[in-house]
């Protein structure tokens, strides 16, 4: 079968030098596995990290791709809930399923956990014609959800759901700050917060602010401006007057990192929560601890989510309460262009690829 393969790193982001379309063996299902024909697969920032070999080195030769949707063509002898012809999407969090974390419902804390298409291999990811996964790592796609919508939702939707619902315990009526609202993560962050009846302030670059409003954000702010935090606090004052509450943010939804961290902490109310994942603009931040201990702030880490949370998200997708935003679709032949676009950040929603 055809697959998008690289065999060396590109620390300088020269994707054209390393990305090649190659023929690799067709997968055959193990007893607990499902094989499906990939219709669409979504790009994620871990594709960039993988090709750089940072922050971790990955198995080589490598096939990336964590979010893949397609039609089942073969199942292993022990598979009981999926059959040939089913439409499925990947749940890319591979865990042991037997440790204390897994059996406690915390698959994301499994010490054996790997992200499919990032930490797996050699040659095991979604950028290929036929993919294989354990039965527990595929979820059936609801009838009125397309392959494109499912592939665009898989990782970012379950991660967003886990951040806000699973970790931050979002409640109706709260004021929620969604950082990077026009990104794959931000798009679902806005929608989930609105699903819960919250007041949503989203940040984005100037050319993406309108997109955040269309997604349901009540207010938008350009986080590239030096005083963006002051603008956010002014908005919370207006919200507080209407609700007869204190100004400030109840939940900060953080995934961009970098220099915004202390400003985010300062915006939080007493006893409020910041939940963080990703940090695409930088891992190392300086923290003014006074914001945390004096106000009793909850600082929560979050990564991916459970299979059950993916099912929850797909349900709301099927009901039209959440929606995927597809920015563009590329083929394996134009993968260099797709990854370059991902790197530059000049897009809204998800970038998808298809085998041909």
Number of C-alpha atoms within 10 A of each C-alpha: 11 17 25 25 25 22 16 16 22 19 14 8 16 14 20 14 12 16 22 17 16 12 13 14 10 14 17 15 20 16 13 15 22 28 25 28 22 25 22 28 33 28 26 24 13 20 20 21 20 24 25 20 16 13 9 10 14 20 18 16 13 27 27 29 25 29 27 37 34 28 21 23 17 20 25 18 12 11 18 10 10 20 15 13 13 15 25 25 31 30 29 27 22 20 21 15 17 11 15 14 16 18 12 11 15 15 24 22 18 20 13 12 17 16 18 23 27 27 21 19 16 15 22 26 29 34 32 32 22 25 26 25 24 19 21 19 20 24 23 19 24 17 8 11 18 16 22 23 24 31 31 30 33 27 27 26 31 25 24 33 27 22 26 23 16 15 19 24 11 22 15 12 15 16 25 28 30 27 26 26 31 29 23 27 29 28 30 28 32 31 25 23 30 21 14 15 15 21 23 26 26 29 26 22 16 13 12 19 20 15 17 28 18 9 20 19 27 15 17 25 23 21 19 12 11 10 12 16 19 12 15 23 17 14 17 22 16 12 17 15 11 9 11 10 11 13 20 23 26 25 28 24 28 26 22 21 18 15 14 19 17 16 16 20 24 18 22 27 19 18 14 20 25 25 18 20 19 18 14 13 12 12 11 11 13 10 12 13 12 12 19 20 12 10 16 15 21 18 14 14 14 21 18 26 27 23 21 13 19 26 18 14 24 26 16 14 20 18 13 12 13 22 22 24 20 19 14 14 17 19 16 21 16 14 24 19 15 19 21 16 14 18 15 8 10 12 18 20 21 28 23 24 28 23 22 13
